[in-house]
């Protein structure tokens, strides 16, 4: 099993439009959790379970998502289950 984490900060004046976009984007995706930081306003994290290998490239090229993100900066990390052999 692997998990891919996608982190970005949204421009505060774009929050309403971003939330509408994400509601549509995540509809029907049962393997994705969408989180918002309690400590930092407008900081979001998507957690994808067993996502495709090119998820980072796809997210970084999503022009609509990037239009809401500060400095168009998206950070992506993929982790595997450390208890499983490589």
One Martini backbone bead per residue (centre of mass of N, CA, C, O) as a GRO file, in nm:
protein
   86
    1UNK     BB    1   0.100   0.034   0.019
    2UNK     BB    2   0.012   0.374  -0.068
    3UNK     BB    3   0.087   0.730  -0.014
    4UNK     BB    4  -0.032   1.050  -0.125
    5UNK     BB    5   0.088   1.384  -0.079
    6UNK     BB    6  -0.089   1.701  -0.110
    7UNK     BB    7   0.046   2.036  -0.096
    8UNK     BB    8  -0.122   2.358  -0.029
    9UNK     BB    9  -0.179   2.711  -0.083
   10UNK     BB   10  -0.446   2.928  -0.072
   11UNK     BB   11  -0.591   3.189  -0.181
   12UNK     BB   12  -0.811   3.367   0.004
   13UNK     BB   13  -0.978   3.490  -0.250
   14UNK     BB   14  -1.020   3.161  -0.357
   15UNK     BB   15  -1.176   2.967  -0.165
   16UNK     BB   16  -1.460   2.929  -0.283
   17UNK     BB   17  -1.374   2.826  -0.564
   18UNK     BB   18  -1.199   2.594  -0.462
   19UNK     BB   19  -1.420   2.436  -0.312
   20UNK     BB   20  -1.590   2.382  -0.562
   21UNK     BB   21  -1.375   2.233  -0.723
   22UNK     BB   22  -1.323   2.003  -0.514
   23UNK     BB   23  -1.606   1.886  -0.499
   24UNK     BB   24  -1.593   1.789  -0.795
   25UNK     BB   25  -1.319   1.633  -0.800
   26UNK     BB   26  -1.400   1.430  -0.542
   27UNK     BB   27  -1.623   1.300  -0.670
   28UNK     BB   28  -1.604   0.952  -0.617
   29UNK     BB   29  -1.342   0.957  -0.429
   30UNK     BB   30  -1.256   0.714  -0.189
   31UNK     BB   31  -0.913   0.747  -0.181
   32UNK     BB   32  -0.972   1.049  -0.064
   33UNK     BB   33  -0.837   1.304   0.143
   34UNK     BB   34  -0.950   1.623   0.274
   35UNK     BB   35  -0.746   1.883   0.418
   36UNK     BB   36  -0.733   2.131   0.687
   37UNK     BB   37  -0.571   2.352   0.856
   38UNK     BB   38  -0.566   2.480   1.189
   39UNK     BB   39  -0.296   2.669   1.187
   40UNK     BB   40  -0.321   2.723   0.866
   41UNK     BB   41  -0.449   2.915   0.652
   42UNK     BB   42  -0.518   2.766   0.344
   43UNK     BB   43  -0.413   2.476   0.415
   44UNK     BB   44  -0.366   2.181   0.215
   45UNK     BB   45  -0.457   1.819   0.209
   46UNK     BB   46  -0.393   1.534   0.020
   47UNK     BB   47  -0.500   1.186   0.047
   48UNK     BB   48  -0.370   0.912  -0.137
   49UNK     BB   49  -0.469   0.585  -0.210
   50UNK     BB   50  -0.322   0.418  -0.448
   51UNK     BB   51  -0.206   0.591  -0.657
   52UNK     BB   52  -0.089   0.690  -0.925
   53UNK     BB   53   0.235   0.746  -1.027
   54UNK     BB   54   0.146   1.043  -1.180
   55UNK     BB   55   0.010   1.242  -0.978
   56UNK     BB   56   0.210   1.475  -0.948
   57UNK     BB   57   0.203   1.562  -1.247
   58UNK     BB   58  -0.100   1.610  -1.266
   59UNK     BB   59  -0.124   1.826  -1.045
   60UNK     BB   60   0.104   2.025  -1.159
   61UNK     BB   61  -0.091   2.048  -1.441
   62UNK     BB   62  -0.336   2.181  -1.293
   63UNK     BB   63  -0.457   2.481  -1.379
   64UNK     BB   64  -0.694   2.523  -1.190
   65UNK     BB   65  -0.558   2.469  -0.926
   66UNK     BB   66  -0.318   2.674  -0.966
   67UNK     BB   67  -0.508   2.932  -0.964
   68UNK     BB   68  -0.537   2.901  -0.629
   69UNK     BB   69  -0.232   2.884  -0.580
   70UNK     BB   70   0.033   2.980  -0.426
   71UNK     BB   71   0.278   3.018  -0.658
   72UNK     BB   72   0.210   2.736  -0.785
   73UNK     BB   73   0.261   2.546  -0.521
   74UNK     BB   74   0.334   2.193  -0.512
   75UNK     BB   75   0.344   1.924  -0.283
   76UNK     BB   76   0.492   1.587  -0.320
   77UNK     BB   77   0.429   1.267  -0.157
   78UNK     BB   78   0.549   0.924  -0.142
   79UNK     BB   79   0.440   0.638   0.045
   80UNK     BB   80   0.525   0.344   0.196
   81UNK     BB   81   0.503   0.056   0.355
   82UNK     BB   82   0.746  -0.019   0.593
   83UNK     BB   83   0.652  -0.329   0.655
   84UNK     BB   84   0.719  -0.372   0.361
   85UNK     BB   85   0.870  -0.499   0.115
   86UNK     BB   86   1.047  -0.380  -0.180
   0.00000   0.00000   0.00000
